[in-house]
Amino acid sequence: MSVIDTLKARGFLKQTVNGEELEKLLDSKKVTFYVGFDPTADSLHIGHYIPIMAMAHMQKAGHRPICLFGGGTAMVGDPTGRTDMRSMLSKEQIASNIEHFKAQMSRFLDFDGENSAIMVNNADWLLNLNYVDFLRDIGVCFSVNRMLTAECFKQRLERGLSFLEFNYMLMQGYDFYRLYEDYGCVLQLGGDDQWSNMLAGEDLIRRKTGKEAYAMTCTLLLTSEGKKMGKTAKGALWLDENKTTPYEFYQYFRNVEDAKVEECMKLLTFMDLDEIAELTKYKDERINVAKERLAYEVTKLVHGVEKADEARKQAQGAFGGNQADMPTVEVEKTDFIPDIMVSAGITKSKGEARTLISGGGVSVNDQKVTGLTLDKAVLDKGEFILHKGKKVHVKVILK
């Protein structure tokens, strides 16, 4: 099976530029390709996961990945998918975020083998550009009329699009051109929301060199309502265990929608397709076996076997097993349950906690919570099991 066949079978591919030629190229020679990551936070999140997995499949097939870190583009901020302008980051913040990205990326890609991945920072060429020279050499290749038809700009025009952000497409296109010139990179891979920016780079290479380049987008991981997957009570689903614990990460995928289990297995694990088909053929309560396997496999890839084993053990403890194995949190001693829920990471706010309590969705030990304060006996004991609905169960220790 060719790498394109593999990516298609697992549901990665969404759109391609020069698809037939690209497939022949990937079948006939080693290809250098890249994915860009703007370091706007100190951790990768689940939204980065699918392009990273696609990179891993490509590398296993013999192709060379470039991880392009946007030390320069992060100074501007990508307007794609935004309704407002991103917060401006300092050079120091961006450099620190890149170091975190590098450590996380090493879990998924081989940086020491024959077709070893390489890491590149676009700050190396973007931060020292002469603006007038850049406009004369690169800006002349871009049509403003065409840029304004791009989805990433269209949805911002009503609220206001800064000229700073308008430059982002030129910068990303220039990235592809520099990687083509410096590393022989002929393919850009990324999320489907980057399609307009990727077309700009492919077009720039053709205009500047007369040669063909290629772009390939991956599907976005969406809920059945069409919203991006990866939101938790604490916000994004991060790959850093200090931001999203291995147990929280495991539980997210343990509780994924039934209809999304097969898709997640294909995209987020290296499980054999036949095994996936066998595990997901049931549409009744037996799908829970597949969910547990999905949660374990994804957690193992992101956090390692030891953390995945521990997360599974905690989950089993929370759902009828040994309470000693349950996930445990320590919070400042208080009898005010909304404060406890926020401190334990179960809700984002006290308002959300109050809403859950009033709706009958919170229990302490085996008693449904009807008020906002703990019983004195529970407070004096200093520990209890806090239940949020049927899926979140945490042992709380008051300190």
Secondary structure as UniProt FT lines:
FT   HELIX           3..9
FT   TURN            10..11
FT   STRAND          13..16
FT   HELIX           19..28
FT   STRAND          32..37
FT   HELIX           46..60
FT   TURN            61..62
FT   STRAND          64..69
FT   TURN            71..72
FT   HELIX           73..75
FT   TURN            80..81
FT   HELIX           91..105
FT   TURN            106..108
FT   TURN            114..115
FT   STRAND          118..121
FT   HELIX           123..126
FT   TURN            127..128
FT   HELIX           131..137
FT   HELIX           139..141
FT   HELIX           144..148
FT   HELIX           151..157
FT   TURN            158..159
FT   HELIX           163..166
FT   HELIX           168..183
FT   STRAND          185..191
FT   HELIX           192..194
FT   HELIX           195..209
FT   STRAND          214..218
FT   TURN            224..225
FT   STRAND          231..232
FT   TURN            233..234
FT   STRAND          235..236
FT   TURN            241..243
FT   HELIX           246..254
FT   HELIX           258..260
FT   HELIX           261..268
FT   HELIX           273..279
FT   TURN            285..286
FT   HELIX           287..303
FT   HELIX           305..318
FT   TURN            319..320
FT   HELIX           323..325
FT   STRAND          328..331
FT   HELIX           337..343
FT   TURN            344..345
FT   HELIX           350..358
FT   TURN            359..360
FT   STRAND          362..364
FT   TURN            365..366
FT   STRAND          367..368
FT   HELIX           376..381
FT   STRAND          383..388
FT   TURN            389..391
FT   STRAND          392..398
//
